[in-house]
Amino acid sequence: MIVFSGGHPLYDDEQDLPFGEADALEYRFRAQYRDVLQHIALITDGRARTTAETVAHLQVHLKPLIAEIGRPLTLTLVTSPYHMRRLYYLAEESIRPSLSHLVAHVQGSLTNASFDWGVIAHPQTASDFSRARYGIGLYLQELSKLYGGRDTGEF
């Protein structure tokens, strides 16, 4: 099962696009992998506006899947490089304790973002430089959330 999660983030209230992050992810996935195997369920859940909500909503989709397959599963989180650590900690702290009998292991898999560390560290073009500046901002934002989450007890 693949769950695409995310609406418009809380910090993006002025966004008036008729679709959220989950819809965009599913569209891109279907365009890239037109021949998805029939035994993979694709679920689009656009309710989440924060990472914590994404993790909470994910549990709703996990329980029926685990009941169907009859054994604990491995949960693979896929997100951008700057966001992985926070998503992983949130999943470990909220899913593993409450669903340890259902989720045997949580692991992460990074996506390739246009503002990944390679572009940030070694911009080659003006476009790379622009993406690098954007990426640095995202990394700093996520670092502040990561340390803030530890201070508030979120994880």
Contacts in CASP RR format, 6 or more apart in sequence:
PFRMAT RR
TARGET T0000
AUTHOR 0000-0000-0000
METHOD contacts of the structure
MODEL  1
MIVFSGGHPLYDDEQDLPFGEADALEYRFRAQYRDVLQHIALITDGRART
TAETVAHLQVHLKPLIAEIGRPLTLTLVTSPYHMRRLYYLAEESIRPSLS
HLVAHVQGSLTNASFDWGVIAHPQTASDFSRARYGIGLYLQELSKLYGGR
DTGEF
1 40 0 8 1.000
1 41 0 8 1.000
1 42 0 8 1.000
1 43 0 8 1.000
1 61 0 8 1.000
1 65 0 8 1.000
2 29 0 8 1.000
2 40 0 8 1.000
2 41 0 8 1.000
2 42 0 8 1.000
2 43 0 8 1.000
3 43 0 8 1.000
3 44 0 8 1.000
3 45 0 8 1.000
3 58 0 8 1.000
3 61 0 8 1.000
4 21 0 8 1.000
4 22 0 8 1.000
4 23 0 8 1.000
4 25 0 8 1.000
4 26 0 8 1.000
4 29 0 8 1.000
4 42 0 8 1.000
4 43 0 8 1.000
4 44 0 8 1.000
4 45 0 8 1.000
4 46 0 8 1.000
5 21 0 8 1.000
5 22 0 8 1.000
5 45 0 8 1.000
5 46 0 8 1.000
5 48 0 8 1.000
5 54 0 8 1.000
5 57 0 8 1.000
5 58 0 8 1.000
6 20 0 8 1.000
6 21 0 8 1.000
6 22 0 8 1.000
6 45 0 8 1.000
6 46 0 8 1.000
6 47 0 8 1.000
6 48 0 8 1.000
6 49 0 8 1.000
6 54 0 8 1.000
7 20 0 8 1.000
7 21 0 8 1.000
7 22 0 8 1.000
7 23 0 8 1.000
7 46 0 8 1.000
7 47 0 8 1.000
7 48 0 8 1.000
7 49 0 8 1.000
8 15 0 8 1.000
8 17 0 8 1.000
8 20 0 8 1.000
8 21 0 8 1.000
8 49 0 8 1.000
9 21 0 8 1.000
9 49 0 8 1.000
9 50 0 8 1.000
10 49 0 8 1.000
10 50 0 8 1.000
19 27 0 8 1.000
20 46 0 8 1.000
21 46 0 8 1.000
22 44 0 8 1.000
22 45 0 8 1.000
22 46 0 8 1.000
22 48 0 8 1.000
23 44 0 8 1.000
23 46 0 8 1.000
25 44 0 8 1.000
26 42 0 8 1.000
26 44 0 8 1.000
29 36 0 8 1.000
29 42 0 8 1.000
30 36 0 8 1.000
30 42 0 8 1.000
36 42 0 8 1.000
41 65 0 8 1.000
43 61 0 8 1.000
45 57 0 8 1.000
45 58 0 8 1.000
45 61 0 8 1.000
47 53 0 8 1.000
47 57 0 8 1.000
48 54 0 8 1.000
48 56 0 8 1.000
48 57 0 8 1.000
51 83 0 8 1.000
51 86 0 8 1.000
51 87 0 8 1.000
51 90 0 8 1.000
51 145 0 8 1.000
52 90 0 8 1.000
52 94 0 8 1.000
52 154 0 8 1.000
54 87 0 8 1.000
55 87 0 8 1.000
55 90 0 8 1.000
55 91 0 8 1.000
55 94 0 8 1.000
55 95 0 8 1.000
56 94 0 8 1.000
58 91 0 8 1.000
58 95 0 8 1.000
59 95 0 8 1.000
59 98 0 8 1.000
59 99 0 8 1.000
62 73 0 8 1.000
62 75 0 8 1.000
62 95 0 8 1.000
62 99 0 8 1.000
62 102 0 8 1.000
62 103 0 8 1.000
63 99 0 8 1.000
63 102 0 8 1.000
65 73 0 8 1.000
66 72 0 8 1.000
66 73 0 8 1.000
66 102 0 8 1.000
66 103 0 8 1.000
72 101 0 8 1.000
72 102 0 8 1.000
72 103 0 8 1.000
72 104 0 8 1.000
73 102 0 8 1.000
73 103 0 8 1.000
73 104 0 8 1.000
74 103 0 8 1.000
74 104 0 8 1.000
74 105 0 8 1.000
74 106 0 8 1.000
74 107 0 8 1.000
75 91 0 8 1.000
75 95 0 8 1.000
75 103 0 8 1.000
75 105 0 8 1.000
75 106 0 8 1.000
75 107 0 8 1.000
76 107 0 8 1.000
76 108 0 8 1.000
76 109 0 8 1.000
77 84 0 8 1.000
77 87 0 8 1.000
77 88 0 8 1.000
77 91 0 8 1.000
77 106 0 8 1.000
77 107 0 8 1.000
77 108 0 8 1.000
77 109 0 8 1.000
78 108 0 8 1.000
78 109 0 8 1.000
78 110 0 8 1.000
78 111 0 8 1.000
79 87 0 8 1.000
79 110 0 8 1.000
79 111 0 8 1.000
80 110 0 8 1.000
80 111 0 8 1.000
80 113 0 8 1.000
80 116 0 8 1.000
80 138 0 8 1.000
81 110 0 8 1.000
81 111 0 8 1.000
81 113 0 8 1.000
81 116 0 8 1.000
81 117 0 8 1.000
82 113 0 8 1.000
82 115 0 8 1.000
82 135 0 8 1.000
82 138 0 8 1.000
82 139 0 8 1.000
82 141 0 8 1.000
82 142 0 8 1.000
83 138 0 8 1.000
83 142 0 8 1.000
84 108 0 8 1.000
84 110 0 8 1.000
85 142 0 8 1.000
85 146 0 8 1.000
86 142 0 8 1.000
86 145 0 8 1.000
86 146 0 8 1.000
88 106 0 8 1.000
88 108 0 8 1.000
89 146 0 8 1.000
89 155 0 8 1.000
90 154 0 8 1.000
90 155 0 8 1.000
91 106 0 8 1.000
92 106 0 8 1.000
92 155 0 8 1.000
93 154 0 8 1.000
93 155 0 8 1.000
94 155 0 8 1.000
95 103 0 8 1.000
95 106 0 8 1.000
96 103 0 8 1.000
96 106 0 8 1.000
114 131 0 8 1.000
115 131 0 8 1.000
115 132 0 8 1.000
115 134 0 8 1.000
115 135 0 8 1.000
115 138 0 8 1.000
119 128 0 8 1.000
119 131 0 8 1.000
119 132 0 8 1.000
119 135 0 8 1.000
120 132 0 8 1.000
120 135 0 8 1.000
120 136 0 8 1.000
120 139 0 8 1.000
123 129 0 8 1.000
123 131 0 8 1.000
123 132 0 8 1.000
148 154 0 8 1.000
149 155 0 8 1.000
END
